[in-house]
Amino acid sequence: PAASRLALLGLCAYRRGDYAEALKDCQRSLVASTYLAIPSAVDRVIRAMSFHKLGEDASARSELDSARSLVQNGLNIGFDKWNWSWWVFVRLLLQEADSMIPRAPSPQPSAAPR
C-alpha cells in the first residue's frame, strides 16, 4: 500500500538526518492510512523521533503517546497475529524512540505557605 511506502520513505529521510522531509513523508502517509493502525503507528513513531531531533520535545512526546496507544489498542483487539512483521517493526521503533525522547517533567509540588 501507498501508506507503507510513504512510511518507509519517512524512515529513510529520518535515517539520513532530513527530519523535515521525514515529517512530510509521514504526514502524507498518515493521510493515506487514516484507519490503518500499523502504518499510522509507524508514522507517529518516526514523527516523534524527528520532532525530538528538531528540538520539539512536546510534539515528540505527543506523537509517541499516540503511537503507543495505537500499538496497545491493536494488541488488545488481536491485531498482533496479522502482519506480525510490521508489529515487530513498530515495536522496535517504539523502543528506539523511548530510549531517546525524555519523559515530560513531573510537576513540582508547590511549597505550602507556613
RATA-V880367 format. One line per field, one symbol per residue. phi: phi as a letter, one per 40 degrees, with the letter a starting at -180 (. if undefined). psi: psi as a letter, one per 30 degrees, with the letter a starting at -180 (. if undefined). A space follows every 50 residues. Layout:
phi=???
psi=???
//
This chain:
phi=.dccccccccccccccgccccccccccccdccbdbbccccccdccccccc ddccgbccccccccccccccccccccbgcdcbfdccccdccccccccdcb cccccccccccccb
psi=leeeeeeeeeeeeeffgieeeeeeeeeeeeefhegjeeeeeeeeeeeeee eefggieeeeeeeeeeeeeeeeeeefggfffkheeeeeeeeeeeeeeeff jklkkkkkkkkkk.
//
